[in-house]
Each structure stands twice: as C-alpha cells, then as structure tokens.
Amino acid sequence: MAAAGPILLLITALSLLFCALATTPVPASIEVPQEHPCKLQQTVHAKGYQYYRFNGTAWLFFNASARLYNSEKQQVGHHFYLAEADAQGGQPTWESLPSKKSDAVPYSRVTCKPVSKEIVDQDSIQWVLLQSTQCKGDKTYFGDVAFVQRINTKLGLAPTTTKGAREGEVKKSPYSADYKFYVSEANH
C-alpha cells in the first residue's frame, strides 16, 4: 500500500503535464481564408493590458498595449492601437523594437483590421483573425504580413461591474495571448 502514494503522484503529475501540453484547436472561423494562400512566418507571445473606458452605462474597449516576446523569451516588439483607424480601417498595430546593440531585430510594423472573432474561453478575450491594412519595414518580423491570428488568450475582459464607475473612467485589464503572423505565399 505504501507504493500507492508515489504512483498516484506520478499519475497526477502526468495528467497535469498532458493537460498543459494540450492546445485548443483554432476555430475554422478565424483560420486564414483558403483563397489567400499564406504561410506562418512566426509566433510571438504577448503580455499586456486591454483598456476600457466607462461611457456612463458600460465599459467599452478602446485600446491595448503589450510587449511581444519570441520563443527565447526576448522582447522583440510591442502591440498597440493607432489613435485613429487608417484609411482601410486598421487600428491594431504590431511594431518591432530594433536593438541598439545589434541588427537582430530590424524595424518593421503592421497594422490590421479584424476579420472575424470567436469566443473560446468565457473568462478571456476573443480569439481574432485580422487582415493587414498596411505594413512596412524589414520582412523578417512584420514588414510583409498578410494576416494575424490572436489565439490562446488569457483574461483581458472588461470590468464586470459598473457600480461606482464614473463616466470617462479608464480601467486596464491584464491579458496574455499568442499572435501568429502569416505572409502571402505569392510573395515568397
């Protein structure tokens, strides 16, 4: 009977490991459209905030900011919203942070507009497919992006109560997500 304790611990640990490794499949509604053949260029992890402003009756989203990290956990860029949408309706923007010490992260930037959204987790912001409205700079990071997927979101929702809120008040909600950047196969 003494061996049951370590075995149970091993089973529990393996179960937790398999749960951690399991990923939620990307819903078809936010897949890159087949009529736009693309290939995945890179994935970055974001940690930041979603910003909400109280309009007198509800909390409305108006901005986001996040640091972007590569697979080696090095910051390679940041995410933000333009103050005004561009001519094609784009506002969410991702920009590389060029390193002053090396050319490891050359400058580039992409602005997008949402194409489709999907609620995957009721406790987190939506997963989104976005289409590029403008991009510039080096093609290594964001300079040639056609589509962006926001997936694996955690938290970031608007406040759940309006009690005591004042009109114009701003709240920030921490979030994390993975952003997948796709480039057109026609350009490569």
Buried (B, 14 or more C-beta within 10 A) or exposed (E): EEEEEEEEEEEEEEEEEEEEEEEEEBBEEBEBEEEEEBEEBBBBBBBBBBBBBBBEEEBEBEBBBBBBBBEEEEBBBBBBBEEEBBEEEBBBBBBBBBEEEEEEBBBBBBBBBBBBBBEBBEEBBBBBBBBBBEBEBBBBBBBBBBBBBBBBBBBBBBBEEBEEBEEEBEBBBEBBBBBBBBBBEEEE
